[in-house]
Amino acid sequence: MLPEEFKTQLQSQGIQLTDEQMYQFKRYFELLVEWNEKINLTAITEEKEVYLKHFYDSILLAFSEDFDASAYLCDVGSGAGFPSIPLKIVFPTLQVTIVDSLNKRIMFLNELVQELGLEQVSLYHDRAETFGQNRDFRESFDYVTARAVARLNVLSELCLPLVKKGGVFYALKATKAEEELTEAKPAIAQLGGKFKEDVVMTLPITGDTRHFVVIEKKKETPKKYPRKPGLPNKQPIK
């Protein structure tokens, strides 16, 4: 998907990109490739692949009628900024918080945010386990996103504590969503969440399948979650 195809595809979904936004995506791609030579950000570096499998893929989340473009969104384990930064470019009113455990990625994102002139983006170098126990952030976000960083039972413990009551956790998955959901349902219930739906979409051109597992926050997460760093992975909730 070349940049003009990207613009046309989004237009077909009712999203009109300005010249400035197209330039921001161009600079995003350039900085991603430049930094990827220094630190491992992505295995995908071809322009048409980045626009399809990173940029467009990230924005799929906004095709939902329920998506609020002025929400407070926390992106856990954002890596190179997906899905939060493409969403922020498209919806400048979105208020974004990114937490990532690798400081080099935060350094990249800091330069990216400055270069693109993005406002209301906060970056934190932290483990999700400790970030979720921080009173300033716990149960304070409308949306929390995580894109294929761990299995759903683990992600739920890392992300649901950050979602405010009435908010939504979006787990972005390429495959095995049904299998992971069955495994994660006990954890989701213990953490105050309730599975709403598994939204299945396909990428244009390739037809690759994408899953958005939508989990609503129904009640407060017990204070003992998330547990100490490393425990959610080693001993997932069952």
Secondary structure as the mmCIF struct_conf table of DSSP 4:
data_model
#
loop_
_struct_conf.conf_type_id
_struct_conf.id
_struct_conf.beg_label_comp_id
_struct_conf.beg_label_asym_id
_struct_conf.beg_label_seq_id
_struct_conf.end_label_comp_id
_struct_conf.end_label_asym_id
_struct_conf.end_label_seq_id
HELX_RH_AL_P HELX_RH_AL_P1 PRO A 3 SER A 12
TURN_TY1_P TURN_TY1_P1 GLN A 13 GLY A 14
HELX_LH_PP_P HELX_LH_PP_P1 GLN A 16 THR A 18
HELX_RH_AL_P HELX_RH_AL_P2 ASP A 19 ASN A 36
TURN_TY1_P TURN_TY1_P2 GLU A 37 LYS A 38
BEND BEND1 ILE A 39 ILE A 39
BEND BEND2 ALA A 43 ALA A 43
BEND BEND3 GLU A 46 GLU A 46
HELX_RH_AL_P HELX_RH_AL_P3 GLU A 47 VAL A 50
HELX_RH_PI_P HELX_RH_PI_P1 TYR A 51 TYR A 56
HELX_RH_AL_P HELX_RH_AL_P4 ASP A 57 ILE A 59
HELX_RH_3T_P HELX_RH_3T_P1 LEU A 60 PHE A 63
BEND BEND4 SER A 64 SER A 64
TURN_TY1_P TURN_TY1_P3 GLU A 65 ASP A 66
TURN_TY1_P TURN_TY1_P4 ALA A 69 SER A 70
STRN STRN1 TYR A 72 VAL A 76
TURN_TY1_P TURN_TY1_P5 GLY A 77 GLY A 77
TURN_TY1_P TURN_TY1_P6 GLY A 79 PRO A 83
HELX_RH_AL_P HELX_RH_AL_P5 SER A 84 VAL A 90
TURN_TY1_P TURN_TY1_P7 PRO A 92 THR A 93
STRN STRN2 GLN A 95 ASP A 100
BEND BEND5 SER A 101 SER A 101
HELX_RH_AL_P HELX_RH_AL_P6 ASN A 103 LEU A 116
TURN_TY1_P TURN_TY1_P8 GLY A 117 GLY A 117
BEND BEND6 GLN A 120 GLN A 120
STRN STRN3 VAL A 121 HIS A 125
HELX_RH_AL_P HELX_RH_AL_P7 ALA A 128 PHE A 131
TURN_TY1_P TURN_TY1_P9 GLY A 132 GLN A 133
TURN_TY1_P TURN_TY1_P10 ARG A 135 GLU A 139
STRN STRN4 PHE A 141 ARG A 147
BEND BEND7 ALA A 148 ALA A 150
HELX_RH_AL_P HELX_RH_AL_P8 LEU A 152 CYS A 159
HELX_RH_3T_P HELX_RH_3T_P2 LEU A 160 LEU A 162
STRN STRN5 VAL A 163 LYS A 173
BEND BEND8 ALA A 174 THR A 175
HELX_RH_AL_P HELX_RH_AL_P9 ALA A 177 GLN A 190
TURN_TY1_P TURN_TY1_P11 LEU A 191 GLY A 192
STRN STRN6 GLY A 193 THR A 202
TURN_TY1_P TURN_TY1_P12 PRO A 204 THR A 206
STRN STRN7 THR A 209 LYS A 217
BEND BEND9 LYS A 219 LYS A 219
HELX_LH_PP_P HELX_LH_PP_P2 GLU A 220 PRO A 222
TURN_TY1_P TURN_TY1_P13 LYS A 223 LYS A 224
BEND BEND10 PRO A 226 PRO A 226
BEND BEND11 LYS A 228 LYS A 228
TURN_TY1_P TURN_TY1_P14 PRO A 229 GLY A 230
HELX_RH_AL_P HELX_RH_AL_P10 LEU A 231 LYS A 234
BEND BEND12 GLN A 235 GLN A 235
#
